[in-house]
Amino acid sequence: MNWQTLKPKRMSNFAKCICFTTACLVVLVDQTTKIIAQTFVKNNVIRINSFLSFAYFENTGAAWSMFGGHSSILAILGVLSMVVLGFAHKQFKTTFQKILMAMVFGGIFGNTIDRIFRGYVIDFIGIDLKFYQWPVFNIADSVICMGVIILLFTFRQKVQKAR
């Protein structure tokens, strides 16, 4: 089954269930891994191999710790982003795009939960490529990035097909 070619006029109950489940799974995995990191990684650095490590970090900013110390403003932006995604869901035409949107929604929700209840986002995944040390991140960050990148790719394909 090619998920990209499913173009329902109205989102079926099955597709709604898949999207809801996707968003919930993202939040569940994100929050669970953050609790594990807070319990087992805090005050330690666990090196998995030469480029992957786990190191607990409390991020009061956004991506790459930008806007540090503005967690409440970022929480409000997170809630607004989820509202916008909720209203914009009709712009995502295929079931595949709607699932990607649910991934992004779940990631934003996971980080917003942290901002509201902790005042910071727990980051714990470290990538060191020898020539560049990637800022520490979490599962929600990863899912948001994957969802947005793949969504942009699907929209790009649509534009190219229209030409």
Contacts in CASP RR format, 6 or more apart in sequence:
PFRMAT RR
TARGET T0000
AUTHOR 0000-0000-0000
METHOD contacts of the structure
MODEL  1
MNWQTLKPKRMSNFAKCICFTTACLVVLVDQTTKIIAQTFVKNNVIRINS
FLSFAYFENTGAAWSMFGGHSSILAILGVLSMVVLGFAHKQFKTTFQKIL
MAMVFGGIFGNTIDRIFRGYVIDFIGIDLKFYQWPVFNIADSVICMGVII
LLFTFRQKVQKAR
3 94 0 8 1.000
3 95 0 8 1.000
3 96 0 8 1.000
3 99 0 8 1.000
4 94 0 8 1.000
4 96 0 8 1.000
4 154 0 8 1.000
5 94 0 8 1.000
6 15 0 8 1.000
6 94 0 8 1.000
6 95 0 8 1.000
6 96 0 8 1.000
7 93 0 8 1.000
7 94 0 8 1.000
8 15 0 8 1.000
8 95 0 8 1.000
11 19 0 8 1.000
11 89 0 8 1.000
11 95 0 8 1.000
11 98 0 8 1.000
15 95 0 8 1.000
15 98 0 8 1.000
18 95 0 8 1.000
18 99 0 8 1.000
18 102 0 8 1.000
19 98 0 8 1.000
19 99 0 8 1.000
19 101 0 8 1.000
19 102 0 8 1.000
20 102 0 8 1.000
22 99 0 8 1.000
22 102 0 8 1.000
22 103 0 8 1.000
22 106 0 8 1.000
23 102 0 8 1.000
23 103 0 8 1.000
23 105 0 8 1.000
23 106 0 8 1.000
23 109 0 8 1.000
24 106 0 8 1.000
26 102 0 8 1.000
26 103 0 8 1.000
26 106 0 8 1.000
26 107 0 8 1.000
26 109 0 8 1.000
26 110 0 8 1.000
26 139 0 8 1.000
26 140 0 8 1.000
26 143 0 8 1.000
27 106 0 8 1.000
27 107 0 8 1.000
27 109 0 8 1.000
27 110 0 8 1.000
27 113 0 8 1.000
29 139 0 8 1.000
30 106 0 8 1.000
30 107 0 8 1.000
30 110 0 8 1.000
30 111 0 8 1.000
30 138 0 8 1.000
30 139 0 8 1.000
30 140 0 8 1.000
30 143 0 8 1.000
31 110 0 8 1.000
31 113 0 8 1.000
33 124 0 8 1.000
33 138 0 8 1.000
33 139 0 8 1.000
34 114 0 8 1.000
34 122 0 8 1.000
34 124 0 8 1.000
34 138 0 8 1.000
34 139 0 8 1.000
37 54 0 8 1.000
37 56 0 8 1.000
37 122 0 8 1.000
37 124 0 8 1.000
37 138 0 8 1.000
38 56 0 8 1.000
38 122 0 8 1.000
40 46 0 8 1.000
41 54 0 8 1.000
41 55 0 8 1.000
41 56 0 8 1.000
41 124 0 8 1.000
42 56 0 8 1.000
43 56 0 8 1.000
44 55 0 8 1.000
44 56 0 8 1.000
45 53 0 8 1.000
45 54 0 8 1.000
45 55 0 8 1.000
46 53 0 8 1.000
46 54 0 8 1.000
46 55 0 8 1.000
47 53 0 8 1.000
48 54 0 8 1.000
50 128 0 8 1.000
50 130 0 8 1.000
51 127 0 8 1.000
51 128 0 8 1.000
51 129 0 8 1.000
51 130 0 8 1.000
52 125 0 8 1.000
52 126 0 8 1.000
52 127 0 8 1.000
52 128 0 8 1.000
53 126 0 8 1.000
53 128 0 8 1.000
54 124 0 8 1.000
54 125 0 8 1.000
54 126 0 8 1.000
55 124 0 8 1.000
55 126 0 8 1.000
55 136 0 8 1.000
56 122 0 8 1.000
56 124 0 8 1.000
57 122 0 8 1.000
57 123 0 8 1.000
57 124 0 8 1.000
57 136 0 8 1.000
58 118 0 8 1.000
58 120 0 8 1.000
58 121 0 8 1.000
58 122 0 8 1.000
58 123 0 8 1.000
59 65 0 8 1.000
59 68 0 8 1.000
59 120 0 8 1.000
59 121 0 8 1.000
59 122 0 8 1.000
59 123 0 8 1.000
59 136 0 8 1.000
60 68 0 8 1.000
60 69 0 8 1.000
60 70 0 8 1.000
60 71 0 8 1.000
60 119 0 8 1.000
60 120 0 8 1.000
60 121 0 8 1.000
61 67 0 8 1.000
61 68 0 8 1.000
61 69 0 8 1.000
61 70 0 8 1.000
61 71 0 8 1.000
61 74 0 8 1.000
61 120 0 8 1.000
61 121 0 8 1.000
62 68 0 8 1.000
62 74 0 8 1.000
63 135 0 8 1.000
63 141 0 8 1.000
64 135 0 8 1.000
65 135 0 8 1.000
67 73 0 8 1.000
67 74 0 8 1.000
71 115 0 8 1.000
71 119 0 8 1.000
71 120 0 8 1.000
71 121 0 8 1.000
72 115 0 8 1.000
72 119 0 8 1.000
74 115 0 8 1.000
75 112 0 8 1.000
75 115 0 8 1.000
75 116 0 8 1.000
75 119 0 8 1.000
78 108 0 8 1.000
78 111 0 8 1.000
78 112 0 8 1.000
78 115 0 8 1.000
79 112 0 8 1.000
81 108 0 8 1.000
82 105 0 8 1.000
82 108 0 8 1.000
82 109 0 8 1.000
82 112 0 8 1.000
85 101 0 8 1.000
85 104 0 8 1.000
85 105 0 8 1.000
85 108 0 8 1.000
86 105 0 8 1.000
88 101 0 8 1.000
89 98 0 8 1.000
89 101 0 8 1.000
92 98 0 8 1.000
92 100 0 8 1.000
92 101 0 8 1.000
92 151 0 8 1.000
94 154 0 8 1.000
96 154 0 8 1.000
97 151 0 8 1.000
97 154 0 8 1.000
100 147 0 8 1.000
100 150 0 8 1.000
100 151 0 8 1.000
100 154 0 8 1.000
101 151 0 8 1.000
103 143 0 8 1.000
103 144 0 8 1.000
103 146 0 8 1.000
103 147 0 8 1.000
104 143 0 8 1.000
104 144 0 8 1.000
104 147 0 8 1.000
104 148 0 8 1.000
104 151 0 8 1.000
106 140 0 8 1.000
106 143 0 8 1.000
107 139 0 8 1.000
107 140 0 8 1.000
107 141 0 8 1.000
107 143 0 8 1.000
107 144 0 8 1.000
108 140 0 8 1.000
108 144 0 8 1.000
109 140 0 8 1.000
110 140 0 8 1.000
111 121 0 8 1.000
111 138 0 8 1.000
111 140 0 8 1.000
111 141 0 8 1.000
111 144 0 8 1.000
114 120 0 8 1.000
114 121 0 8 1.000
114 122 0 8 1.000
115 121 0 8 1.000
121 138 0 8 1.000
121 140 0 8 1.000
122 138 0 8 1.000
123 135 0 8 1.000
123 136 0 8 1.000
123 137 0 8 1.000
123 138 0 8 1.000
123 141 0 8 1.000
124 136 0 8 1.000
124 138 0 8 1.000
125 136 0 8 1.000
125 137 0 8 1.000
125 138 0 8 1.000
125 139 0 8 1.000
125 142 0 8 1.000
126 133 0 8 1.000
126 134 0 8 1.000
126 136 0 8 1.000
126 137 0 8 1.000
127 133 0 8 1.000
127 134 0 8 1.000
128 134 0 8 1.000
END
